[in-house]
């Protein structure tokens, strides 16, 4: 199956372990050595209209994706709420920094 980035951006990401809606895809990570998409990125929500920064970004490796449907992408985490600042057992990562830098991409 092939789809464009524009199609992916319109899909909501939902965790199938607890039904949590994580948000919509904002960006992708690409491995330039083999031109493959390695992860989907959901930017953290702005706090107080962005004045107080943003929540942590959610980085979802492609290995965590279970189903890509017409309107949603279903992912699976091992335990509800197991997102952390480092990689959990399924590889889902939340970056704790509220500022984006070139080294994060």
TILUM-75380 format. One record per residue: x, y, z of N, C-alpha, C in turn. Coordinates in steps of 0.02 Angstrom, whole numbers, plus 50000, padded with zeros to 5 digits. Layout:
BEGIN
XYZXYZXYZ
...
END
This chain:
BEGIN
500424994150000500005000050000500445006250000
500265011049960500615017349957500135023049972
500375028050007499975034050018500445040050026
500185045850012500595051850015500615054550087
501085058950099501135062150165500505066050180
500225069050129499605072850138499045068350163
499015062150137498505057350161498645055350233
499275054150251499465052050319499305057550369
499425063850351499315069450397498585069950419
498125067650380497415068250396497155062450438
497595057850457497385052050496497535053150571
497055051150612497145051650684497475045250709
497915045850758498255040050787497915038150852
497745031650857497405029150916497775022950941
497885022651007498195016851038497665011551050
497765005551024497245000351030497234997051099
497754998051140497754994951206497264998251253
497185004951247496725008351292496255013351257
496295013751191495855018151153496045025451156
496635027051182496855034051189496975037151120
496705043051110496825046751049497455050951059
497965049451020498605052851028498655059250988
498285059850935498295065850893498365064050820
498535069050781498615068350709499355068650691
499545065150639500245065050616500445072050592
501015074350618501275080850598501895080350554
502275074850562502905074250526503085066850521
503585065350481503845058550475504605058850481
504905053350501505625052650501505815047850445
506315049750407506515045850349507245043750357
507385037350344508075034950342508345036250272
508815040850267509065042850202509495037450168
509755032850207510185027750176509775022850133
509155021450152508755016950110508075019950091
507995026350103507385030150083506745027150111
506775025050175506175022250205505945026550264
505295026550276505015030250333505125025950395
505435028750446505585024950507505105026450564
504815032450565504375034250621503895039750601
503335040050637502855045350630502915049950691
502825056450682502915061150736502265065050747
502055065450809501485069650829501775075050874
501735081350853502005086850893501605087550958
501945089451011501605090651075501125096451070
500605096151108500095101451108500365107751142
500195113551115500415119751147500075120751214
500455123151263500185124651329500055132151333
499455133951350499235140951354499405144751290
499135142151235499225145151168499955145651148
500385141351174501085141351156501515145851199
501215149751242501605154351285502045150451333
501785144851358502155140751406502505134851372
502605135351308502945130051271502465124751247
502725118851236502325113251210502425107151255
501935102651251502015096051282502535092251241
502735086551265503245082551231502975079751165
503425079251115503245076251051503185068651060
502745065551021502675058251022502965055650957
503445051150963503765048050905503575040750904
503245038750850502985031950844503355028250789
503755023250807504105019450755503605015450713
503765014350652503325010750606503185003650630
503625000750669503504993950695502924993650744
502714999350772502154999450819501485000150785
501485001550719500865002450683500544995650670
499904995050686499544988750675499084989250615
498704994750607498234995450552498235002750529
498245003650463498145010250433497485010050397
496995013650425496335013750395496205019950356
495595020950336495415026850296495475033350334
495325033150400495345039350439495785038950500
496005032950520496405032150580497005027550568
497505028350611498075023750615498055020750685
498025014150689498015010850753498715008350770
498935010050830499585007750854499475003550917
499984999750936499924995750997500524996851042
500384998851104500894999351155500824993251200
501354991451235501334985551278500894986651339
500924992551369500524994051428500245001151421
499635002151445499325008751440499745013851478
499845019551445500215024951476500955023651482
501235019151443501935017351450502405021851411
502155027351385502595031951350503065035251400
503685035851383504175038851428504665042951388
505145045951423505635050051388506135045751349
506165039451364506595034951326506165029851290
506485025451254506115020551215505825015151262
505175013651254504885008151292504975001751252
504674996251273504794989851241504554989651169
504064993751151503834994051082504194999451042
504615003251074504995008251039504655014951032
504095016051065503765022551061504135027451106
504295033251080504705038051116504335044651123
504415047651181504185054551190504805058751206
504905063951167505455068451181505225073351235
505615074251287505425078551342505575085851328
506035087351284506195094351271505635097851234
505495104051252504965107751220505215111751161
505885111951151506155115551095506415110551044
506305112150981506535107850927507225110350904
507665105750893508325107750868508485103350807
509005105350772509195101550712509415094450729
509695093450789509925086750807509345081950820
508745084450832508175080150843507885077450778
508115079750722507835077650658508345074350615
END
